[in-house]
Amino acid sequence: NIGLSGCKYRPNSPVAIMLRPAAFVALFCVSNASYVEIDPYNEAGRVFNGIGALSGGGATSKLLFSYPSEELDEILDTLFKPKFGASLQILKVEIGGDTCSTEGSESSHMHTREDLSCTRGYEWRLMKEAKERNPDIVLYGLPWGFPNWLGSPSNQNVLTNNGGKDAANYIVNWIDCANNTHGLHIDVIGVWNEKDPEFDEGGVAYLKLLRKVLDEKGF
């Protein structure tokens, strides 16, 4: 996922990526001439964290592990092996939520408040395969949706239900599963995919609470 700051993307407009070997990478939208310059020698301002890929939206990577072992290894090497193929530096995965999140549904680690399983789903294996090939890869978790017990049937009050405590504990439990069951350190955690309007109703308070719970759990 590469965000082009200041660009209004249009499906029929070309997006150019120029690699300048001396100093910087330039990204620009041809349609409205917006231009973003990334200078690796300038320590001020925003930091370019690398090139990443996404496994999310419900079942987008579900069939990956159905490939024969030889072909599977070739695909995974091409994705994650440094200085080979895509050489991905970031892997962002969906935190399964027992709900259709675009092309299907990913199983949650907590079907109910009392239920917890750290082995459900296929994202764990994908992250392990990525780490095996590139120990420095950044791992990023993000929920697309949440199980119904966390909120209303449409999940609209997840961030405010019980003051956001249920959602915060749910996310931290997933991080704990990654850390203690799978030996995976999660570097970045997101809030909720494509749910900006929810921040009008308790989103900022939830973020502060999530940070507090992370600190309390040693993350």
Sequence and secondary structure as in RCSB ss.txt:
>XXXX:A:sequence
NIGLSGCKYRPNSPVAIMLRPAAFVALFCVSNASYVEIDPYNEAGRVFNGIGALSGGGATSKLLFSYPSEELDEI
LDTLFKPKFGASLQILKVEIGGDTCSTEGSESSHMHTREDLSCTRGYEWRLMKEAKERNPDIVLYGLPWGFPNWL
GSPSNQNVLTNNGGKDAANYIVNWIDCANNTHGLHIDVIGVWNEKDPEFDEGGVAYLKLLRKVLDEKGF
>XXXX:A:secstr
    TT    TTS EEEEE SSS EEEEETTT  EEEE TT  SS      EEEE SSSTTTTGGGS HHHHHHH
HHHHHSTTSTT  SEEEEEE  SSB SSSB   S SSSS   SS SSHHHHHHHHHHH TT EEEEEES   GGG
SSTT TTTTTGGGGHHHHHHHHHHHHIIIIIT     EE S TT GGGGGTTHHHHHHHHHHHHHHTT 
